[in-house]
């Protein structure tokens, strides 16, 4: 593992605190530099009662309270990708605590694709300018004194990235726990073969690297979990572990994805998350609306 490619110090063990959102089975994280009070937030959640059209911030407020109570300084708000199953609370947290909001540079591909789906018009910027920073593959950044880097891992979406900080990696939807396997690859811009390649890229990290999931669904009735290791995934992941081939994975993933329903919150999630967690602009009467593209997904 050449230092020029993976420039993290495995001796640095960030303090990772997880926040599980039961409504969307999402795990958000506060990631603290062990040598300072600096921290990052990864994949935050904004609450929505979709049937009532009501937005609230209980989950985000828990993270804010934790950061404030522990005297932490928020430096980064990281989105591993444009989520299709929950809404990001990053702008809300940023307004309260500061920090820079970052996502992978291929957000522009997602914005172009779904800007058309939702008929957003020319006023919707498709250049990623809603975010403070667009990460390129192998970009290095700091949380306090802790070195982190971004690893480009498309397949679930074209903008997915894994973020590695010290001996911890935040994998987004690139991987699930070993008994959960992998995420779907049938969204616009997704590709099962590309996802397999990205997973293999993640599995080149050291076996002892801690991996933190963005989602867990407790398969077979087990308790919710969100932390494993590269070594455990390589050996035990039911979709890619034990030497399963690319062809085997593509066949399984393609057949499985054809049976899956769309995520319940995909329509509001995409409209908000492609805007960096902001709601669509209000109309002339000051009211905000979300669109439902009929037969558009």
C-alpha positions, 0 to 999 in steps of 0.5 A: 500500500504505497504512501503516495496512494493511501497517505494515512497513518494507521496508528491514528485511531479517530474517535467515532461516534455513531448516530442511528436513524431508525426511520431510514436505517442510516448511520451518521457519524461524528469523527474526532481527531484523537489529538485535538478537538477537531471533528467531521460529520459524515452523512447526516440526516434531516427528518421528513414526514413525507405524507405531511410534507413536514421537515424537522431536525431531531436527528441533526440536533442530537449530533449538534448537541453531542459536538457542543457538549464535548467541546468539539470544533466542526471542520468538515461535513462530508457526504459520501454520495447523493443519497436516495433514501434520506435527506441530508441535514448538512446545511442545518448543521453547518449553519449552527456549527460552521465547517466546510461541506464536501462531496465527490466531484462527480456530483455534477453528473448526478445534478445533470441527470436528475436536473432533467428528471425533475425539470429544474430549468436553467436556474438550477446550477449543475456545477457542484457550486452548492458545495464548499469543496468537490473531492477528486480521487485521492484528494488529501485533507485534514481534520485537525492534525489527522490526515484523511483522503477521498477514494473514488468508488462509483457503481452505486451512483456515479459520485460515490466516495469512501473517506479514509481517516487514520485507521477508519474508512466511511464507505457510504453505500459501497459496502454493507456489513458482511451479512448484508453484502452490497447496495443496489446498482440500478439507479441512473448512472449506477453499474454493477460491474463498476461497483464490484471494481470499487469494492475491490479497490476498498478491499486493497486497504489494510485488513485491519482498517475499520469500515463504517457503514452508512446503512444497516437493516439487521438481516435475519433479525440481528441487532443493527451493526455498523462497524467491521474490517476490511479483512472481515469483508474480504472473507465473509461478505456474502456478495463479494467475499471469498473470491467471488468473481466479477461475473458472479457479482454482476449476475447476482446484483442485476437479478437482485436489483430487478426485484427491489422497490424504489426507496420510499424517500427517493423523490424528496431525497434526490431533489434536496441532496443534489442541492447539498441538503437545501430545499428547492427555492420557494415560489413567488408566494414564499412556499416550497414544493417538492415535485413528483415526476410521473413515470420519471424514475 
